[in-house]
Amino acid sequence: MTTSIESRIAEELGVRERQVKAAVELLDGGSTVPFIARYRKEATEMLDDAQLRSLEERLRYLRELEERRTVILESVREQGKLDEALEQRIRAADTKARLEDIYLPFKPKRRTKAQIAREAGLEPLADGLLGDPAVEPLAAAAAFVDADKGVANAAAALDGARAILTERFGEDADLIGEVRERMWQRGQLAAKVRDGKEEAGAKFADYFDFAEPFTELPSHRVLAMFRGEKEEVLDLALEPAGPGDEPEEGPSSYERAVAARFGIADRGRPADKWLADTVRWAWRTRILVHLGIDLRLRLRQAAEDEAVRVFAANLRDLLLAAPAGTRATMGLDPGFRTGVKVAVVDATGKVAATDTIYPHVPQQKWDESLATLARLAREHGVELVAIGNGTASRETDKLAADLIARQPELKLTKVMVSEAGASVYSASAFASQELPGMDVSLRGAVSIARRLQDPLAELVKIDPKSIGVGQYQHDLSEVKLSRSLDAVVEDCVNGVGVDVNTASAPLLARVSGIGAGLAENIVAHRDANGAFRARKQLKEVARLGPKAYEQCAGFLRIRGGDDPLDASSVHPEAYPVVRRIAASAGGDVKELIGNSGVLRGLRAESFVDESFGLPTVTDILKELEKPGRDPRPAFKTAVFKEGVEKIGDLESGMILEGVVTNVAAFGAFVDVGVHQDGLVHVSAMSRTFVKDPRDVVKPGDIVRVKVLDVDIPRKRISLTLRLEDESPSGEGGASAGAGAGRAGRGAPQPPRRERGGRGDRGGRGGSGSAGRGRESAPANGAMADALRRAGLLGPQGKR
């Protein structure tokens, strides 16, 4: 009896099958994960959004598996080869790989040497030699010579028999499954630089002579090596075993496994050597090639899964960054020759003014630019100045600092803002629709200002892949990445809630139950009829039916409307519960909202009924205490050190404040205001072992770091979060080395065999270029010696 999909998922998630069945029924009925997690807790017995996302992904995989199983069963049945035993094996296959292994002998294929040999009547020869090795091969083969069938001599007959056995060995599902897993556990991925590619492929130098076990390879290293191969810099080899794992002479453990499977052994019989040679031939020409393709795919899929997970986690943190809120903001998109683009937006994000100033080289109109900014700030009541962090950002930051110093009465606060994706937004169709007639270059300044006010509301207008918080994202599966990132955006938007009267169409499109079409209809209805006064008015929007209303209503907010509950996350279907709660408290809903004293004195159990259980009532009471609360953190800013504006200004030992811009599997990148992010390696994040850097920091966090090392030619900055660590210096090498040695404590152990170093290069945004995407790599001195002892540097000075 085969296990049901629901049972498998329940076992994998560690929950009850009835919870999974309820969730699957809701998903199949058109409910979204945010809606189920928030408003159907009784049905799923409190499955959270993370569990539901995992459930949704496994449900998709297992249903695809069942579809493929059905196709395979039908194919084998049509061939007349489906017996009861084979059908049971096919139905018992629990992964796509296992299913394809079983199907391989029956899979329609082009005519092979083995098929030609069978047609020539050579299968009895192959069976005879395998079944009775006491037979002399050449003598047995002589009986099968037939020029009319293309078998010219005994040697040709033996070649045909070998082809038949080679195919048989290579299509044995149980054998292939066993040796695949053995190779995964014992094999390694090796890389060598191609002749003459050392200079052109310098960014892959860490992999010029490198090998590491499959099971120890982190995702960024796998993707870097595959990219090096794609760019024709590296040659990769999937080696079945590490050095010392196999005998120098004689059959390998893999060949012995094949031989044992088919009862082949060297006992001095006439056919034993021929059969052993056939096993070696099958392993080297067929099985190893097949496994190499399989394991390469497995490596890539595992690396992609991890890279997508990191990208999704970083995107979540960026979207849920602290909003500055409804405060008039001036956005500055820095530039030298083309000037600094200026955009002022009011408290609601509406563009109030735009301009272009030229404070930097070559025009150097500093005072004139200050006068323009002061005038705009005064006219529009600006409170915040958002500065894009691209080219000329520090110079523009200095301009803003001068403005604040000269005009203290304006009470301005300047903030450096990531401008990743701003240019993508500027040239988008939505930007043309949202900001018609505005020059493309000015739209970027508008986006920079708005993303300080509300990062989530602004960043949803940009394709998540263009925001630049992933590693090697351009090497990832487009479908897998998009699906994961879309889920993150959906969860973030619905977790925060959306003001239906101010939200843009792209933001509304991410709300549960609302797609792009309905979002446009909501905006059109709002433009034609004015602001929504009540959630129930959403039912008047074209094509927004009962199901869409059910899914979206709880996530849409109406502030200052007819019903105060419309500004909360309480779903309209639960309003009767709130009325009962208010009645029992002896007042109306308005008096109840925010009244902590009364609400905390109520027992949720008292209001449970057939429709609404304890989880929902508990959520309602919490929401009534702080209606419409924003789950995002409070807004605060980082202050870059004065006088530190370029990488050349950095010195070992400096303690700086910075903003975490990206987190990869091997560490975190931090913007300290020098146009080049520094790297805090995972080993320099804590005194204790850190498995996942995101356990320590997240994108957007403001941190204090110490500069460990600066490599100006390669634009690499090495930082530590442990401010007591000593930095390398020209003097006091011993102490510097000791400090660096501490930096290595708790770091991952070196691989079993390294050819040139660990190769921890993340590739910010998939660029693979120096600086942001790669670790600093000091090659000499006490610091390097200490890092080598800690296992963080290879023998050639590369991490």
Secondary structure, 3 states (H helix, E strand, C coil): CCCCHHHHHHHHHCCCHHHHHHHHHHHHCCCCHHHHHHHCHHHHCCCCHHHHHHHHHHHHHHHHHHHHHHHHHHHHHHCCCCCHHHHHHHHHCCCHHHHHHHHHHHCCCCCCHHHHHHHCCCHHHHHHHHHCCCCCHHHHHHCCCEHHHCECCHHHHHHHHHHHHHHHHHCCHHHHHHHHHHHHHHCEEEEEECCCCCCCCHHHHHHCEEEEEHHHCCHHHHHHHHHHHHCCCEEEEEECCCCCCCCCCCCCHHHHHHHHHCCCCCCCCCCHHHHHHHHHHHHHHHHHHHHHHHHHHHHHHHHHHHHHHHHHHHHHHHHCCCCCCCCCEEEEECCCCCCEEEEEECCCCCEEEEEEECCCCCCCCHHHHHHHHHHHHHHHCCCEEEEECCCCHHHHHHHHHHHHHHCHHHCCEEEEECCCCHHHHHCCHHHHHHCCCCCHHHHHHHHHHHHHHCHHHHHCCCCHHHCCCCECHHHCCHHHHHHHHHHHHHHHHHHHCEECCCCCHHHHCCCCCCCHHHHHHHHHHHHHHCCCCCHHHHHHCCCCCHHHHHHHHHHEECCCCCCHHHHCCCCHHHHHHHHHHHHHCCCCHHHHCCCHHHHCCCCHHHHCCCCCCHHHHHHHHHHHHCCCCCCCCCCCCCCCCCCCCCHHHCCCCCEEEEEEEEEECCEEEEECCCCCCEEEEHHHCCCCCCCCHHHCCCCCCEEEEEEEEEECCCCEEEEECCCCCCCCCCCCHHHHHHHHHHHCCCCCCCCCCCCCCCCCECCECCCCCCCCCECCCCCCHHHHHHHHHCCCCCCCCCC
